[in-house]
């Protein structure tokens, strides 16, 4: 779900950078020292999951795991995803430096919002409710991120509409997979280390 260099217009790049910068400020401001190892692990998981990607025009489809990151980290999702994207851009040329702001915002903002909405449904004694809530966070994070990527492309050039439709279609199966991955991880964590989730 990375947008490559040279695709987006300057106003879209600027808007994405400002929004991501705001998210990073909030994430770092609310960062607790004891969360740093957790952020490192989740940023690494994001980095690895995003390495295997299928090109779709100027963007790509791949596992993201942003839903689980949003559920566990809240606003610290922004620095976690930013670090993963920065390393991918520097080491593997996935995405790019100029698109770092847009890519960070589109992948971090939906899971942060969904995490805050659905976190109250995560309960150790109600596994079914926890499973459904986690599934929704995992799957909707992917769908909303794909929609934001689509909007970034649309506001750059209307001719990207066929690519946007393909992008959204390609991410629906990924959204289902991510929903299940998120659900199983959250249910497992509630059994073995509930303080990480609750």
Rosetta blueprint (number, residue, H / E / L):
1 X L
2 X L
3 X L
4 X L
5 X L
6 X L
7 X L
8 X L
9 X L
10 X H
11 X H
12 X H
13 X H
14 X H
15 X H
16 X H
17 X H
18 X H
19 X H
20 X H
21 X H
22 X H
23 X H
24 X H
25 X H
26 X H
27 X H
28 X H
29 X H
30 X L
31 X L
32 X L
33 X H
34 X H
35 X H
36 X H
37 X H
38 X H
39 X H
40 X H
41 X H
42 X H
43 X H
44 X H
45 X H
46 X H
47 X H
48 X H
49 X H
50 X L
51 X L
52 X L
53 X L
54 X E
55 X E
56 X E
57 X L
58 X L
59 X E
60 X E
61 X E
62 X L
63 X L
64 X L
65 X L
66 X H
67 X H
68 X H
69 X H
70 X H
71 X H
72 X H
73 X H
74 X H
75 X H
76 X H
77 X H
78 X H
79 X H
80 X H
81 X H
82 X H
83 X H
84 X H
85 X H
86 X H
87 X H
88 X H
89 X H
90 X H
91 X H
92 X H
93 X L
94 X L
95 X L
96 X L
97 X L
98 X L
99 X L
100 X H
101 X H
102 X H
103 X H
104 X H
105 X H
106 X H
107 X H
108 X H
109 X H
110 X H
111 X H
112 X H
113 X H
114 X H
115 X H
116 X H
117 X H
118 X H
119 X H
120 X H
121 X H
122 X L
123 X L
124 X L
125 X L
126 X L
127 X H
128 X H
129 X H
130 X H
131 X H
132 X H
133 X H
134 X H
135 X H
136 X H
137 X H
138 X H
139 X H
140 X H
141 X H
142 X H
143 X H
144 X H
145 X H
146 X H
147 X H
148 X H
149 X H
150 X H
151 X H
152 X H
153 X H
154 X H
155 X H
156 X H
157 X L
158 X H
159 X H
160 X H
161 X H
162 X H
163 X H
164 X H
165 X H
166 X H
167 X H
168 X H
169 X H
170 X H
171 X H
172 X H
173 X H
174 X H
175 X H
176 X H
177 X H
178 X H
179 X H
180 X H
181 X H
182 X H
183 X H
184 X H
185 X H
186 X H
187 X H
188 X H
189 X H
190 X H
191 X H
192 X H
193 X L
194 X H
195 X H
196 X H
197 X H
198 X L
